[in-house]
């Protein structure tokens, strides 16, 4: 083998070793390739992009309670967009929108983004979560924006587990309140009512009825006395 061929082979070997080394580094514990994200629904209309859309229900399939719509909306335009409503076509449920701070409108800022779901973010809550849809289904979701109009797509319905746990419903169904019972007295037992004294009877004072009669009987004159 000529000297030039040997140098070429060594150079190729060095390049291959460098690529393998970089690949090994990229596959480390903190590699971006390990941060796998579910393949969630996404679409775009005009300057608005809607990504990572899911309907997230209670983690327990038997639990009754709210569900939420989780999504990220991007606004590549030069003016703010207001998210006026979210609807689920084919259902009668209402989706309640709440801004991240205060009670103002839910906005997608110009050149920015809006995150729905998760701690500290805006929320879109479906009170009748189980009535709206079931886990594993594809639910149509329509975002109504002030400038762009309706943006619709099909979202997967998933329970609040694993990756979705931090974005799921934060409100659990309330336990029913216990029924009120009789008011206990100071000793912890119900206070009995005092029975009424029947008419014509003396109250119980510890004295016998005969003694009471002797003390209260009037004196009578002796009949039949002769002079």
C-alpha positions in Angstrom: 0.0 0.0 0.0 1.4 3.4 -0.9 2.0 6.1 1.6 -0.9 8.3 0.4 -3.3 5.4 0.7 -2.2 4.6 4.2 -2.6 8.3 5.2 -6.1 8.3 3.7 -7.1 5.1 5.6 -5.9 6.6 8.8 -7.8 9.8 8.3 -11.0 7.9 7.5 -10.5 5.8 10.7 -10.0 9.0 12.8 -13.2 10.6 11.4 -15.2 7.4 12.0 -13.9 7.3 15.6 -14.8 10.9 16.2 -18.4 10.4 14.9 -18.8 7.3 17.2 -17.5 9.3 20.2 -19.9 12.2 19.6 -22.8 9.8 19.1 -21.9 8.2 22.4 -21.8 11.6 24.2 -25.2 12.6 22.7 -26.7 9.4 24.0 -25.8 10.3 27.6 -28.3 10.6 30.5 -28.9 14.3 29.7 -29.2 13.9 25.9 -32.0 15.7 24.1 -32.7 12.4 22.3 -33.8 10.9 25.5 -36.5 13.5 26.1 -39.2 11.7 24.2 -42.4 13.6 23.8 -45.7 12.0 22.7 -46.9 12.6 19.2 -49.7 15.1 20.0 -52.0 16.9 17.7 -50.8 20.1 16.0 -52.1 22.4 13.2 -51.7 26.0 12.0 -54.0 28.7 10.5 -52.4 31.9 9.3 -50.0 33.2 11.9 -51.3 31.0 14.7 -49.9 27.5 15.4 -51.6 25.1 17.9 -49.5 22.2 19.2 -49.4 19.5 21.9 -53.2 19.4 22.1 -54.7 16.7 24.4 -57.9 16.3 26.5 -56.7 15.0 29.9 -59.0 13.2 32.2 -58.8 12.0 35.8 -56.0 9.5 36.4 -58.5 7.0 38.0 -60.8 5.7 35.2 -63.6 5.3 37.8 -63.3 8.8 39.2 -65.9 11.4 38.4 -64.5 14.9 38.0 -63.3 17.6 35.6 -61.0 17.1 32.6 -58.9 19.7 30.9 -57.7 20.8 27.5 -53.9 21.1 27.4 -52.3 22.9 24.4 -49.7 25.4 23.4 -50.7 28.3 21.0 -48.0 30.3 19.1 -48.7 33.7 17.6 -46.3 34.7 14.9 -48.3 37.8 14.1 -47.8 41.4 15.1 -51.0 41.8 17.2 -52.3 40.0 20.2 -54.9 37.3 19.8 -57.6 36.6 22.4 -58.6 33.0 23.0 -62.4 33.6 23.2 -63.6 30.0 23.7 -62.8 26.3 23.3 -65.6 24.0 22.2 -65.8 20.2 21.8 -68.0 19.5 18.7 -70.5 16.7 19.2 -70.9 17.4 22.9 -72.9 19.8 25.0 -70.2 20.4 27.6 -68.8 23.9 28.4 -65.0 24.6 28.6 -64.2 27.2 31.2 -61.2 29.4 30.4 -59.1 31.0 33.1 -56.1 33.3 32.7 -52.9 32.4 34.4 -53.1 35.6 36.5 -56.3 37.5 37.4 -59.6 37.3 35.7 -58.7 39.0 32.4 -58.9 37.6 28.9 -56.8 34.6 27.9 -54.4 36.1 25.3 -51.8 34.8 22.9 -49.3 37.7 22.8 -47.9 38.8 19.5 -44.6 37.0 18.8 -45.2 34.8 21.9 -47.1 31.8 23.1 -49.9 30.7 25.4 -49.7 27.5 27.4 -52.9 25.8 28.6 -52.6 23.4 31.5 -49.9 22.9 34.2 -49.0 24.8 37.3 -48.9 28.6 36.8 -50.4 28.5 33.3 -53.8 29.4 31.9 -56.4 26.6 32.2 -59.3 25.2 30.1 -61.5 23.1 32.4 -64.3 20.7 31.3 -66.5 20.3 34.4 -68.3 17.2 33.0 -65.1 15.3 32.1 -66.5 11.8 31.8 -69.6 13.0 30.0 -67.5 14.7 27.3 -65.3 11.8 26.2 -63.5 8.6 27.1 -59.8 7.8 27.3 -58.3 6.6 24.0 -60.8 8.5 21.9 -60.0 11.2 19.4 -62.0 14.3 20.4 -62.4 17.3 18.1 -61.4 20.5 19.7 -62.0 24.0 18.3 -60.1 27.1 19.5 -61.8 30.4 18.7 -59.4 33.3 18.4 -60.3 37.0 18.1 -58.5 37.6 14.8 -57.8 34.2 13.2 -61.2 32.7 14.0 -61.7 29.0 14.5 -58.8 26.6 14.6 -59.9 22.9 14.9 -58.1 19.6 15.2 -58.5 16.1 16.6 -57.0 15.6 20.1 -56.2 12.4 21.9 -58.0 11.8 25.2 -55.5 10.5 27.8 -55.6 10.1 31.6 -53.4 12.3 33.8 -50.6 9.8 34.1 -46.9 9.8 33.3 -46.0 12.7 31.0 -49.5 14.1 31.3 -49.7 14.1 35.1 -48.5 17.7 35.5 -50.9 19.0 32.9 -54.0 17.1 34.1 -56.9 18.2 36.2 -55.9 19.7 39.5 -59.4 19.7 41.0 -60.7 16.4 42.4 -64.4 15.7 43.0 -65.5 16.8 46.5 -66.7 14.3 49.0 -70.3 14.5 50.0 -70.9 16.4 53.3 -72.1 14.3 56.2 -75.8 14.7 57.3 -76.4 16.7 60.5 -77.2 14.7 63.7 -78.8 15.6 67.0 -77.0 18.3 69.0 -75.1 16.6 71.8 -75.0 18.2 75.3 -71.8 18.9 77.3 -71.4 15.3 78.2 -71.5 14.1 74.6 -75.0 12.7 74.6 -78.2 14.1 73.3 -80.2 16.1 75.9 -83.5 14.3 76.8 -86.7 16.3 77.0 -88.4 16.9 80.4 -91.7 15.0 80.5 -94.8 17.0 81.3 -96.5 16.4 84.6 -100.0 15.0 84.1 -102.9 17.2 85.3 -104.1 16.5 88.8 -100.9 14.9 90.0 -98.4 16.4 92.4 -94.8 16.6 91.3 -92.4 14.1 92.7 -90.8 15.7 95.8 -89.8 12.7 97.8 -93.0 12.9 99.9 -95.7 10.3 99.8 -99.1 11.4 98.6 -100.7 10.5 102.0 -98.4 12.9 103.9 -99.2 15.7 101.5 -102.9 15.0 102.0 -102.7 15.1 105.8 -100.8 18.4 105.8 -103.2 20.1 103.4 -106.5 18.6 104.7 -108.9 21.3 106.3 -110.4 20.7 109.8 -114.1 19.7 109.9 -116.6 20.0 112.7 -117.7 16.9 114.6 -121.2 16.1 113.6 -123.8 14.8 116.1 -122.6 16.6 119.2 -125.3 17.2 121.8 -125.4 19.9 124.4 
